[in-house]
Structures are given as C-alpha cells and as structure tokens.
Amino acid sequence: MEALDVLAEFGATGRVGLLHPGAGLRGVAAAYGMPWDIGRIDKRSRWPHLYSYGDVEFVVCRCRIITSVMVQTWRRTVELPSEARSGEVIALPSRLTFVQVTDALAAANCHWEPLKPIEGQCGLRTLPQRVDFTFVTDDGPDPVLHGASTWAHEHACMPSAAADAAFADDFPPEQAD
C-alpha cells in the first residue's frame, strides 16, 4: 500500500478504507477497533465529535454517522488504519507534490478542478466526490500536499432523544479530559 494510491482512491471515491461520509461508526469500529477520541467540536455539546485512526480524522454526528473525513499529510509520513489488524495504523511516506497527486488522480480516472489559490497554498477538488486537496506553495519549488478532506455529508440527523434511546449504551464512550 502506498499513500499516493490511498489518496487517489480517496479522491475518486470519497473513501479511505471503510471511512466515508454516511458510514455508520459502529460498523467502522467493529472492523478497525475503537477510534481515537480527539474531542468535541463544540465544548458545550458532545456531538458532533472528532475521532481518528492515525492521520485520518473524521467527524461523527449524534446519530453516529460519519459526516466528513480528513487526511492530514503535512508530516513526512501519514498513518492510515490497518486493513489487516484491528486497532493498528500503518505509517507510509507522504511528502507528495501537486504533480504526483494529479498524475495519480488521472491514473484513477478521477476528474478534478483547480480551486482558487490563496497566498501560500493552492488546491484542487475532485469530481463528483468533492474531495478537496490542499497544497502549500511556500515549502520548496513544488506545491506539497498538506491534507485532503471531504465536504460535510448532509443528512437528517435524529433528534437528541431518539439518539439517546438508540445509543443507550453511550457508544462510543467519551474519554475523560
């Protein structure tokens, strides 16, 4: 497995393994083990909540549906959930350039459009999945991938009382600070 292949697949499908907007957290946790609890998005409310498997972060709403997925690639390696061993991540080299990513997307038959550049970065959005790839432009002669993320998955989230009843076991338990 190469980080570039995983990221091209992410751009083409909106998925990193089992992680994708619309996936249920219980099924993902059954396959990968419990995710790392990064924390609340809003300190006053438990949901939405941020979790991760290594450098793959994802937001979950109160009905335990993944609403967005982000892959952090700004370090020299990227940690991805292991398909072979539940609860483990694998580290892969990840210093990828704009040209490497666009060539890999083309090889995956994934269409994309450029995003409007801003100072210090440029980006692209895959079509039709709408995965945004952000590159830093001030880290050498070639733009270097900083991260990739999906847009938020829109769905009719269940009311709080219904979520409390559906997840009476408080799945997944929140880590204490």
C-alpha positions in Angstrom: 0.0 0.0 0.0 1.3 3.5 -0.9 0.0 6.7 0.5 -0.4 8.1 -3.0 -2.7 5.2 -4.0 -4.8 5.6 -0.9 -5.2 9.3 -1.6 -6.0 8.9 -5.2 -8.7 6.3 -4.2 -10.0 8.9 -1.6 -10.3 11.5 -4.3 -12.1 9.1 -6.7 -14.4 7.5 -4.2 -14.5 9.7 -1.1 -13.4 6.7 0.9 -10.3 5.9 3.0 -10.9 2.2 3.5 -14.3 2.0 5.4 -14.2 5.6 6.4 -16.5 7.8 4.3 -19.3 10.3 4.8 -22.5 8.4 5.5 -20.8 5.3 7.1 -22.0 4.2 10.5 -19.5 4.4 13.3 -20.5 1.1 14.9 -19.6 -0.8 11.7 -16.3 1.1 11.3 -15.4 0.4 14.9 -16.2 -3.3 14.5 -13.7 -3.5 11.7 -10.9 -1.1 12.9 -11.4 -1.1 16.6 -12.3 1.9 18.7 -11.2 5.2 17.2 -9.0 7.7 19.0 -11.2 10.2 20.7 -9.9 13.6 19.6 -12.7 15.6 21.2 -15.8 17.7 20.9 -16.3 20.1 18.1 -18.2 22.4 20.5 -17.2 22.2 24.2 -20.9 22.6 25.2 -22.1 19.6 23.3 -20.8 16.1 22.9 -22.0 16.0 19.2 -20.6 16.4 16.6 -17.4 14.7 17.8 -14.0 14.3 16.2 -12.3 10.9 16.1 -9.3 9.5 14.2 -7.4 6.4 13.2 -3.9 7.8 12.9 -3.9 10.8 10.5 -7.4 10.0 9.2 -9.7 12.2 11.2 -13.5 12.1 10.9 -16.5 13.9 12.3 -19.4 12.0 13.7 -22.9 13.4 14.5 -25.1 12.3 17.3 -26.7 9.5 15.2 -23.2 8.0 14.9 -22.9 8.7 11.2 -19.6 9.9 9.7 -20.2 13.4 8.3 -16.7 14.2 7.0 -13.3 12.7 6.6 -9.9 14.5 6.6 -6.4 13.0 5.9 -3.6 15.0 7.4 -0.5 14.7 5.2 1.7 17.6 6.4 4.2 15.4 8.2 6.7 13.2 6.4 4.6 10.1 7.0 0.8 9.5 7.1 -0.7 7.0 9.5 -3.7 5.1 8.0 -5.9 2.5 9.6 -4.7 -1.0 9.0 -7.0 -3.2 6.9 -5.2 -6.3 8.3 -5.0 -5.6 12.1 -7.9 -4.0 14.0 -6.8 -1.1 16.2 -3.5 -0.6 14.4 -2.3 2.0 11.9 0.4 1.8 9.3 2.8 4.7 8.6 3.6 5.5 5.0 5.8 8.2 3.4 3.6 11.1 2.4 5.6 14.1 1.1 3.6 14.3 -2.1 3.7 17.0 -4.7 0.9 18.5 -6.8 2.1 16.8 -9.9 2.3 13.4 -8.2 -1.2 13.7 -6.9 -2.7 14.9 -10.2 -1.0 12.1 -12.1 -2.3 9.6 -9.6 -5.8 11.0 -9.9 -5.6 10.8 -13.7 -4.5 7.2 -13.4 -7.5 6.5 -11.2 -9.7 8.2 -13.9 -10.7 10.8 -11.4 -11.6 14.3 -12.7 -10.8 17.4 -10.8 -10.9 21.2 -11.0 -8.5 23.7 -9.6 -9.5 25.8 -6.5 -8.9 29.5 -6.4 -5.3 29.9 -5.0 -4.7 31.9 -1.9 -1.4 33.2 -0.5 0.8 30.2 0.5 -1.5 27.5 -0.9 -3.3 26.1 -3.9 -5.8 23.3 -4.2 -8.0 21.1 -6.3 -11.4 19.5 -5.9 -12.2 16.0 -7.3 -15.4 15.5 -9.2 -18.0 14.3 -8.5 -16.9 13.3 -4.9 -15.8 16.8 -3.9 -12.7 15.8 -2.0 -10.5 18.9 -1.6 -6.7 18.5 -1.7 -4.8 21.4 -0.2 -1.1 22.1 -1.1 1.3 24.5 0.5 3.3 26.6 -2.0 5.9 28.0 0.3 7.7 24.8 1.1 10.1 24.4 -1.8 9.8 24.6 -5.6 6.8 22.3 -6.0 3.5 22.6 -4.1 3.4 19.9 -1.4 0.2 18.2 -0.2 -0.9 19.4 3.3 -4.2 17.5 3.5 -7.3 16.2 1.8 -10.9 16.3 3.0 -14.5 15.6 2.1 -17.3 18.1 2.3 -19.8 17.6 5.1 -22.3 14.9 4.5 -25.8 16.3 4.7 -28.4 14.0 6.3 -31.5 14.3 8.5 -29.9 13.7 11.9 -32.2 12.1 14.5 -33.4 14.2 17.4 -31.4 14.1 20.6 -34.0 12.0 22.5 -34.0 9.4 19.7 -30.2 9.3 19.6 -30.2 8.8 23.4 -32.6 5.9 23.0 -30.8 4.4 20.0 -27.4 4.5 21.7 -28.4 3.8 25.3 -25.0 2.1 25.8 -23.5 5.6 25.2 -21.5 4.2 22.2 -18.7 5.1 21.9 -17.8 6.2 25.5 -16.3 9.6 25.7 -12.8 9.8 27.1 -12.4 12.0 30.2 -10.2 15.0 29.9 
